[in-house]
Amino acid sequence: MEIVSENRSFGGVQGVYKHSSNTCGCEMTFAVYLPPQAQEAPVPLLWYLSGLTCNHENAMTKGGFQEHAARHGLAVVFPDTSPRGAGVADDEAYDLGQGAGFYVNATRDPWRQNFRMYDYILTELRAEVLENLPVQDRHGITGHSMGGHGAITMAVRNHGMFESLSAFAPIANPTRSDWGRKQLSAYLGDDESAWSQHDSALLLDEFGWKGDLLVDQGASDQFLDLLKPEVLADSMARRRQPGQVRIHKGYDHSYFFVNSFAGDHVAWHAERLN
Amino acid sequence: MEIVSENRSFGGVQGVYKHSSNTCGCEMTFAVYLPPQAQEAPVPLLWYLSGLTCNHENAMTKGGFQEHAARHGLAVVFPDTSPRGAGVADDEAYDLGQGAGFYVNATRDPWRQNFRMYDYILTELRAEVLENLPVQDRHGITGHSMGGHGAITMAVRNHGMFESLSAFAPIANPTRSDWGRKQLSAYLGDDESAWSQHDSALLLDEFGWKGDLLVDQGASDQFLDLLKPEVLADSMARRRQPGQVRIHKGYDHSYFFVNSFAGDHVAWHAERLN
């Protein structure tokens, strides 16, 4: 992997790296924050998956995670949200194609050649980071919006790969939302039976999560109708899933919301990873 | 003034506003963070002046000030760095014209009609904020790079208007730097005697600052030759100016540097304003 930039941040290093991805068939950029503790010994790793339209940079610059990660001794990795480039399929809409990978392995043309973010993150990027940076093979995962969907679906389907799980305003029930039906149909085809493996509320209802789960949601989120936190809360309560869904008065869907609760999430993961 | 956006952040409100500026002869946008304490009673106000190429948004989204301002009960105002718009003079270079107001009142064509950031901030925006938001007439000022230059020069020339002063990697000696000579010449003319009123090191040497002064500087800043922190440190030591210039190993000129020390600066100002 190649260094794009490295900046000192809270005594650690905020790096941006790129590598040639076999899984996605293109060059992929990602960011990793290494806390000061990583200079002494490998540290656990928190995955932060971003939402629609984002790349590796948004949460890295606007999420405010570094301060908390430095305090708790966690590394944080910020992957991109899709394959990118001139040779990669795309769509004019902001919510399909580049910037909108939805954390699935596409099986349909024109997407299936590059749009394999599920395997990219769980296998290729994970191996790349473990091989090249001073991090332990001990992982937590979180994300915002489409990234919250990615975090919950990946962890619940792969209990052995993650020790801790949380989400910010996740797309909770994409099989019943316009943020989901369009993308799952395009990437996976019209057979809806394949979709349930990518729906947090359905997966939690069926499998539960081995640990406890923290979900934060703004009560003034402009996308509540698309996110459907009530379906997630219902699934968790019915399953008796340990954890909490916190609804925060006045908060919207922006990074000001994510930033405000980043400290709580990093502390939550640190408690379970350290 | 008109609301552009308001987002809940750390229990307070991050607002963006615009108004028609008589001083600058154009519409101006600025951001204000109001901490939760402002819902009960007016709070003191910290001015954050940004650097070259920035507008009201950069430090608002990347500086990480809200968390600390909420803890300490300070409002923070983020002005733009210049007048803007189709009818406003500009230059192709990033460091002259729009985005590069240098916090002076220009006296030369084509700049003098709009480029009056010194008066805009000290008089017009100050009045606008005091009139429309729950803030006390009690001010601290800080800034980064060109904004650190603005903070020190404005405070040292107007002791009565500010109670506390700090800077991040200020352009400290613009009369002897390519970040300064070009702009002061364009905005104020070739008579260098007018420039000394806009040089932090010269002003501190001549007048000092009534309180103590906190300056942070990255040792790996890529612009050290243009910033000249050694001239500022020399002025302060010679003047016996209370305060400190802290040189931080490994830090560069980016917002990752500002973000890493934002908490220290907000605490510094809060101690002196509350």
Interface residues (C-beta under 8 A of the other chain):
Chain A: N7 R8 S9 F10 G11 Q14 T61 K62 G64 Q66 E67 G218 S220 H248 G250 Y251 D252 S254 Y255 F256 F257 N259 S260 G263
Chain B: N7 R8 S9 F10 G11 Q14 T61 K62 G64 Q66 E67 G218 S220 H248 G250 Y251 D252 S254 Y255 F256 F257 N259 S260 G263
